[in-house]
Amino acid sequence: MIDLALAAASIVVLAGLLYIYSTNFRTLRAPLSLGLIVFAGLFLVENAAAMYFYVSMADSGLGATAAMPMLALNFVELVGFSILFYVSWR
């Protein structure tokens, strides 16, 4: 369940980043902003897919073997996205 919560929190942070980057792109029309939109969008899709796979693998029993490594990765990913959000917001 913690893996799902971390993936959901990452999705929320990534949605905030998409908002910031979209606003910047509308204002500046910079290619970097467009690249950041694609970056955040792809990670948002990745986290949504991860949530789907966690739920689908939980029923088959395969989720337990991947749960701890994925928990560590999701935690580090969330911290990284949060720092990126903080820096982007400023």
N, CA, C and O atoms as a DFTB+ gen file, in Angstrom:
360 C
 N C O
     1  1       0.814      -1.205       0.000
     2  2       0.000       0.000       0.000
     3  2       0.857       1.267       0.000
     4  3       0.468       2.288      -0.568
     5  1       2.018       1.192       0.638
     6  2       2.892       2.367       0.675
     7  2       3.384       2.691      -0.735
     8  3       3.517       3.859      -1.101
     9  1       3.653       1.645      -1.525
    10  2       4.076       1.867      -2.909
    11  2       3.005       2.641      -3.682
    12  3       3.322       3.563      -4.434
    13  1       1.756       2.269      -3.496
    14  2       0.657       2.969      -4.172
    15  2       0.568       4.415      -3.712
    16  3       0.344       5.313      -4.524
    17  1       0.740       4.645      -2.424
    18  2       0.672       6.013      -1.896
    19  2       1.808       6.871      -2.446
    20  3       1.595       8.035      -2.787
    21  1       3.007       6.308      -2.533
    22  2       4.136       7.061      -3.078
    23  2       3.942       7.358      -4.566
    24  3       4.262       8.452      -5.031
    25  1       3.422       6.391      -5.302
    26  2       3.161       6.615      -6.728
    27  2       2.075       7.675      -6.909
    28  3       2.173       8.513      -7.805
    29  1       1.045       7.644      -6.068
    30  2      -0.009       8.652      -6.144
    31  2       0.530      10.038      -5.791
    32  3       0.163      11.030      -6.422
    33  1       1.394      10.104      -4.788
    34  2       1.995      11.393      -4.418
    35  2       2.880      11.916      -5.548
    36  3       2.908      13.119      -5.807
    37  1       3.597      11.027      -6.214
    38  2       4.415      11.433      -7.359
    39  2       3.538      11.979      -8.483
    40  3       3.908      12.946      -9.149
    41  1       2.387      11.365      -8.691
    42  2       1.473      11.836      -9.729
    43  2       0.987      13.249      -9.410
    44  3       0.876      14.088     -10.304
    45  1       0.699      13.507      -8.139
    46  2       0.251      14.848      -7.737
    47  2       1.362      15.874      -7.975
    48  3       1.110      16.951      -8.515
    49  1       2.578      15.540      -7.574
    50  2       3.708      16.462      -7.771
    51  2       3.959      16.675      -9.264
    52  3       4.221      17.799      -9.693
    53  1       3.881      15.611     -10.051
    54  2       4.090      15.732     -11.496
    55  2       2.986      16.549     -12.160
    56  3       3.249      17.274     -13.119
    57  1       1.771      16.444     -11.670
    58  2       0.693      17.279     -12.204
    59  2       0.991      18.755     -11.927
    60  3       0.745      19.613     -12.775
    61  1       1.521      19.041     -10.738
    62  2       1.926      20.409     -10.429
    63  2       3.051      20.888     -11.339
    64  3       3.045      22.033     -11.790
    65  1       4.009      20.017     -11.605
    66  2       5.100      20.373     -12.516
    67  2       4.573      20.616     -13.930
    68  3       5.013      21.546     -14.605
    69  1       3.640      19.789     -14.375
    70  2       3.046      20.004     -15.690
    71  2       2.349      21.358     -15.770
    72  3       2.432      22.044     -16.789
    73  1       1.672      21.737     -14.707
    74  2       1.021      23.044     -14.673
    75  2       2.052      24.168     -14.791
    76  3       1.875      25.097     -15.579
    77  1       3.116      24.081     -14.014
    78  2       4.164      25.108     -14.042
    79  2       4.801      25.182     -15.426
    80  3       4.957      26.267     -15.986
    81  1       5.167      24.026     -15.974
    82  2       5.851      24.000     -17.261
    83  2       4.930      24.453     -18.396
    84  3       5.378      25.117     -19.330
    85  1       3.647      24.098     -18.318
    86  2       2.699      24.537     -19.339
    87  2       2.517      26.047     -19.308
    88  3       2.449      26.697     -20.351
    89  1       2.440      26.595     -18.105
    90  2       2.328      28.048     -17.959
    91  2       3.571      28.734     -18.514
    92  3       3.472      29.739     -19.218
    93  1       4.723      28.196     -18.199
    94  2       5.975      28.755     -18.727
    95  2       6.024      28.672     -20.247
    96  3       6.472      29.607     -20.912
    97  1       5.565      27.556     -20.794
    98  2       5.617      27.398     -22.243
    99  2       4.677      28.388     -22.933
   100  3       5.030      28.964     -23.962
   101  1       3.473      28.590     -22.366
   102  2       2.548      29.555     -22.952
   103  2       3.106      30.967     -22.909
   104  3       2.852      31.771     -23.806
   105  1       3.864      31.267     -21.867
   106  2       4.429      32.605     -21.712
   107  2       5.691      32.788     -22.554
   108  3       5.835      33.798     -23.243
   109  1       6.593      31.830     -22.505
   110  2       7.918      31.989     -23.107
   111  2       8.067      31.364     -24.491
   112  3       8.877      31.830     -25.292
   113  1       7.299      30.319     -24.782
   114  2       7.445      29.557     -26.022
   115  2       8.860      29.007     -26.207
   116  3       9.358      28.908     -27.328
   117  1       9.495      28.655     -25.099
   118  2      10.869      28.136     -25.146
   119  2      10.840      26.625     -25.376
   120  3      10.008      25.928     -24.796
   121  1      11.736      26.119     -26.211
   122  2      11.806      24.670     -26.436
   123  2      12.115      23.896     -25.154
   124  3      11.670      22.759     -24.997
   125  1      12.863      24.494     -24.251
   126  2      13.168      23.821     -22.990
   127  2      11.880      23.539     -22.209
   128  3      11.731      22.466     -21.623
   129  1      10.966      24.487     -22.201
   130  2       9.692      24.279     -21.500
   131  2       8.909      23.135     -22.128
   132  3       8.291      22.343     -21.418
   133  1       8.931      23.045     -23.439
   134  2       8.241      21.945     -24.112
   135  2       8.890      20.609     -23.740
   136  3       8.193      19.621     -23.509
   137  1      10.209      20.581     -23.684
   138  2      10.909      19.369     -23.267
   139  2      10.565      18.974     -21.840
   140  3      10.426      17.789     -21.537
   141  1      10.428      19.955     -20.967
   142  2      10.072      19.664     -19.572
   143  2       8.635      19.147     -19.464
   144  3       8.340      18.318     -18.603
   145  1       7.749      19.628     -20.324
   146  2       6.375      19.121     -20.350
   147  2       6.378      17.642     -20.742
   148  3       5.689      16.830     -20.124
   149  1       7.146      17.302     -21.756
   150  2       7.239      15.898     -22.194
   151  2       7.861      15.049     -21.085
   152  3       7.388      13.946     -20.811
   153  1       8.911      15.555     -20.448
   154  2       9.576      14.856     -19.346
   155  2       8.579      14.537     -18.225
   156  3       8.460      13.388     -17.800
   157  1       7.874      15.555     -17.757
   158  2       6.923      15.358     -16.658
   159  2       5.766      14.468     -17.097
   160  3       5.291      13.641     -16.319
   161  1       5.307      14.630     -18.338
   162  2       4.203      13.806     -18.832
   163  2       4.555      12.336     -18.902
   164  3       3.749      11.479     -18.542
   165  1       5.759      12.043     -19.367
   166  2       6.184      10.646     -19.437
   167  2       6.327      10.029     -18.051
   168  3       5.959       8.872     -17.851
   169  1       6.850      10.776     -17.103
   170  2       6.952      10.245     -15.745
   171  2       5.566      10.090     -15.108
   172  3       5.357       9.189     -14.296
   173  1       4.634      10.952     -15.466
   174  2       3.268      10.810     -14.961
   175  2       2.654       9.509     -15.487
   176  3       2.023       8.768     -14.734
   177  1       2.840       9.237     -16.772
   178  2       2.346       7.984     -17.354
   179  2       3.036       6.788     -16.695
   180  3       2.394       5.774     -16.425
   181  1       4.320       6.901     -16.440
   182  2       5.057       5.802     -15.791
   183  2       4.506       5.511     -14.400
   184  3       4.358       4.349     -14.025
   185  1       4.205       6.545     -13.639
   186  2       3.678       6.333     -12.289
   187  2       2.258       5.780     -12.320
   188  3       1.897       4.963     -11.472
   189  1       1.452       6.209     -13.276
   190  2       0.107       5.641     -13.411
   191  2       0.197       4.161     -13.785
   192  3      -0.561       3.347     -13.260
   193  1       1.109       3.808     -14.679
   194  2       1.302       2.406     -15.046
   195  2       1.816       1.604     -13.858
   196  3       1.406       0.461     -13.659
   197  1       2.706       2.190     -13.071
   198  2       3.219       1.502     -11.877
   199  2       2.084       1.197     -10.906
   200  3       2.022       0.108     -10.335
   201  1       1.191       2.160     -10.724
   202  2       0.047       1.915      -9.831
   203  2      -0.804       0.761     -10.362
   204  3      -1.245      -0.093      -9.593
   205  1      -1.029       0.740     -11.659
   206  2      -1.811      -0.341     -12.260
   207  2      -1.130      -1.692     -12.034
   208  3      -1.785      -2.663     -11.656
   209  1       0.184      -1.753     -12.267
   210  2       0.902      -3.012     -12.104
   211  2       0.959      -3.454     -10.645
   212  3       0.905      -4.652     -10.365
   213  1       1.068      -2.506      -9.706
   214  2       1.036      -2.885      -8.292
   215  2      -0.271      -3.575      -7.950
   216  3      -0.290      -4.602      -7.273
   217  1      -1.362      -2.995      -8.429
   218  2      -2.679      -3.567      -8.121
   219  2      -2.849      -4.915      -8.811
   220  3      -3.341      -5.862      -8.197
   221  1      -2.453      -5.016     -10.070
   222  2      -2.637      -6.273     -10.795
   223  2      -1.711      -7.368     -10.268
   224  3      -2.103      -8.535     -10.251
   225  1      -0.513      -7.031      -9.845
   226  2       0.414      -8.041      -9.339
   227  2       0.090      -8.444      -7.902
   228  3       0.499      -9.515      -7.456
   229  1      -0.633      -7.606      -7.181
   230  2      -0.970      -7.949      -5.797
   231  2      -1.858      -9.185      -5.741
   232  3      -1.743      -9.987      -4.814
   233  1      -2.739      -9.348      -6.717
   234  2      -3.636     -10.498      -6.735
   235  2      -2.896     -11.792      -7.067
   236  3      -3.285     -12.864      -6.603
   237  1      -1.846     -11.701      -7.858
   238  2      -1.125     -12.906      -8.277
   239  2      -0.030     -13.320      -7.298
   240  3       0.533     -14.407      -7.428
   241  1       0.276     -12.476      -6.330
   242  2       1.309     -12.800      -5.368
   243  2       2.701     -12.377      -5.806
   244  3       3.654     -12.514      -5.039
   245  1       2.834     -11.871      -7.012
   246  2       4.142     -11.446      -7.509
   247  2       4.557     -10.090      -6.952
   248  3       5.735      -9.737      -6.999
   249  1       3.619      -9.341      -6.435
   250  2       3.918      -7.998      -5.942
   251  2       4.828      -7.985      -4.726
   252  3       5.566      -7.022      -4.519
   253  1       4.789      -9.029      -3.924
   254  2       5.580      -9.064      -2.701
   255  2       7.080      -9.083      -2.978
   256  3       7.858      -8.504      -2.219
   257  1       7.487      -9.739      -4.049
   258  2       8.919      -9.815      -4.344
   259  2       9.464      -8.496      -4.874
   260  3      10.650      -8.206      -4.717
   261  1       8.621      -7.709      -5.489
   262  2       9.064      -6.429      -6.053
   263  2       8.756      -5.250      -5.140
   264  3       9.177      -4.128      -5.421
   265  1       8.035      -5.484      -4.064
   266  2       7.537      -4.385      -3.240
   267  2       8.652      -3.577      -2.579
   268  3       8.626      -2.348      -2.645
   269  1       9.605      -4.207      -1.961
   270  2      10.644      -3.466      -1.235
   271  2      11.576      -2.695      -2.166
   272  3      11.840      -1.520      -1.912
   273  1      12.086      -3.315      -3.240
   274  2      12.923      -2.512      -4.144
   275  2      12.141      -1.356      -4.769
   276  3      12.679      -0.259      -4.921
   277  1      10.895      -1.589      -5.128
   278  2      10.084      -0.530      -5.729
   279  2       9.745       0.557      -4.708
   280  3       9.616       1.727      -5.069
   281  1       9.603       0.183      -3.453
   282  2       9.354       1.173      -2.407
   283  2      10.528       2.135      -2.314
   284  3      10.334       3.347      -2.229
   285  1      11.726       1.609      -2.329
   286  2      12.921       2.466      -2.263
   287  2      13.012       3.365      -3.492
   288  3      13.300       4.555      -3.373
   289  1      12.768       2.800      -4.667
   290  2      12.822       3.598      -5.894
   291  2      11.742       4.675      -5.925
   292  3      12.002       5.808      -6.329
   293  1      10.540       4.325      -5.502
   294  2       9.450       5.312      -5.483
   295  2       9.727       6.426      -4.484
   296  3       9.386       7.583      -4.732
   297  1      10.338       6.088      -3.367
   298  2      10.656       7.106      -2.372
   299  2      11.688       8.091      -2.919
   300  3      11.524       9.304      -2.792
   301  1      12.741       7.567      -3.522
   302  2      13.785       8.429      -4.096
   303  2      13.205       9.262      -5.238
   304  3      13.531      10.442      -5.369
   305  1      12.368       8.671      -6.050
   306  2      11.726       9.387      -7.155
   307  2      10.856      10.522      -6.630
   308  3      10.898      11.630      -7.166
   309  1      10.074      10.264      -5.597
   310  2       9.217      11.294      -5.022
   311  2      10.037      12.440      -4.436
   312  3       9.677      13.605      -4.607
   313  1      11.118      12.128      -3.757
   314  2      11.991      13.172      -3.209
   315  2      12.572      14.014      -4.347
   316  3      12.599      15.242      -4.260
   317  1      13.030      13.367      -5.397
   318  2      13.586      14.092      -6.540
   319  2      12.552      14.980      -7.206
   320  3      12.841      16.134      -7.520
   321  1      11.352      14.463      -7.428
   322  2      10.292      15.266      -8.042
   323  2       9.885      16.422      -7.136
   324  3       9.587      17.514      -7.619
   325  1       9.871      16.190      -5.834
   326  2       9.512      17.259      -4.896
   327  2      10.538      18.389      -4.924
   328  3      10.176      19.565      -4.888
   329  1      11.807      18.029      -4.987
   330  2      12.862      19.047      -5.074
   331  2      12.743      19.805      -6.390
   332  3      12.873      21.029      -6.418
   333  1      12.499      19.088      -7.474
   334  2      12.311      19.730      -8.776
   335  2      11.097      20.664      -8.746
   336  3      11.142      21.755      -9.315
   337  1      10.026      20.248      -8.096
   338  2       8.836      21.089      -7.975
   339  2       9.165      22.356      -7.186
   340  3       8.787      23.456      -7.589
   341  1       9.858      22.207      -6.081
   342  2      10.226      23.360      -5.246
   343  2      11.077      24.349      -6.034
   344  3      10.838      25.556      -5.986
   345  1      12.052      23.847      -6.748
   346  2      12.945      24.726      -7.531
   347  2      12.176      25.376      -8.679
   348  3      12.391      26.550      -8.979
   349  1      11.286      24.629      -9.320
   350  2      10.502      25.170     -10.431
   351  2       9.497      26.206      -9.966
   352  3       9.230      27.179     -10.670
   353  1       8.945      26.000      -8.791
   354  2       7.949      26.934      -8.257
   355  2       8.566      28.273      -7.931
   356  3       7.912      29.308      -8.061
   357  1       9.820      28.266      -7.509
   358  2      10.497      29.512      -7.136
   359  2      10.853      30.224      -8.374
   360  3      11.436      31.307      -8.317
